[in-house]
Amino acid sequence: MTRHRLAVGRLARALAFGAAGILVVACVNPNAIGVQDTGSIYGRVVDATSQQPIPNAIVSVNSVLNQHTNDTGVFTIQNVPVGTQTLTVYANGYQTATVSGIVVVKSTASDAGLISLQRST
């Protein structure tokens, strides 16, 4: 019975210290538990010649976060990491466009502006 109590006591202490260590790491570094500072990027994609919206274009942030434009060519990409980002825009029948230097600020929506795509030849 005494050995059993010692083993249980050791296990309880080990679990308590392990949990406390995880809690300390999470408090010191919120990124350790997946919390990051993010913002969003929005804009509109249009045909360069006609200025008509391009629905269903794919807008990608650093080839990781992707969003389709709606029927009016508008897009919003949520949970974009804070910092300077690059957008790549793809649409069937159009040349790929790249927009660099979009600065994302924590909890703020950054405007990528009007993105004009040239038709493919």
N, C-alpha and C positions, 0 to 999 in steps of 0.2 A: 504494500500500500504506500509506503514512504517513497519508493522509486517512482511510482505512478504520479504522486503529487509533485515530486521534483521535476519530472518530465513535463507535466502540464504547466507548472510554473515557468519553466524555461521557455516553453512554446509561447505562452502568453506574453512574456517579456519581449521575446523576439518579434512577435507580431506587433506589439505596441511600439517598439523602437522603429520597426520598418515603416509603419503607418506614419509615425512622426517625421521620419526622414522624407517621405514622399510629400507630406504637407509642407515642410520647410522648403523643398525644392519648388513646389508650386507657388508658394508665397513670394519667394525671391525672384523667380523667373516665370511669369505668366505664360510665356511661349511653351514652357515645358508641358502644359496641359492643352495646348492647341489654341490659346487665345492670342489673336494678333490684332494689331491696329489696322483697320481697313476703312475704305471709303467706297465710292462708286464712280462709274464713268457713264455718261450718257451722250447721245448725239443723234445725228440723222444722216442716212446714206441716200444719195440721189444720183441719177444719171447725169454725167457731166454736160451733155449737150442739151437735153430737154428739161433738166432740173426736176424731173418727175421722181417720186420716191421709188426706191428699189426694195420691195418686200422680200422677206426671207433670205436676205444676205446674212452671212455669218461674220460676226465681229468677234475677234479673238484678242485676249490680253496675254502677250508673251506666250502664245500657243498653249495656254493652260486653261483659262476661263473663256468660255464661248457663249454667245447669245445670238439669236436670230433677230433681225429687224421685224417690226410689225408691218401692217398694211400701209402705213404712212412713212415707212423707212426709219422709224425711231427705234432706238435700242437703249437699254440700261443694263449695265453689268454691275452686280452687287459683289460685296466681299473682295474687293480688289486691294491687295496689299499697299500700304502707304509707300510713297516714293515715286520716282519717275518711271512711267510705263510706256510701252509701245503697243499700238493696236495694229492688227492686220485684218483687212476686210476682203472677203471672198464673195462672189456672186456669179451664178451661171451666166455666161455670155459677156462677162466683164473682166478687165484686167485687175489683178490683185493690187490693192492699195495699202500703203503703210503710213501710219501717223505716229511720229515719235515725239517724245518730250511732254507727254501728258502727266502733270503733277497731281498725284492723289494725296489728299490730306485726310487725316483721321475723321471719320463720321461726317464727311462732306461729299457732295456730288460734284464731280469735275466735268466740265463741258468740253467734249471733243470737237464740238462745232459741226459744221456741214462737211460731210465727206463725199466728194464727187468721184464717181468711178467712170473710167473710159471704157467704151465697148471694145470687146476683143475683135481682132481682124482675122 
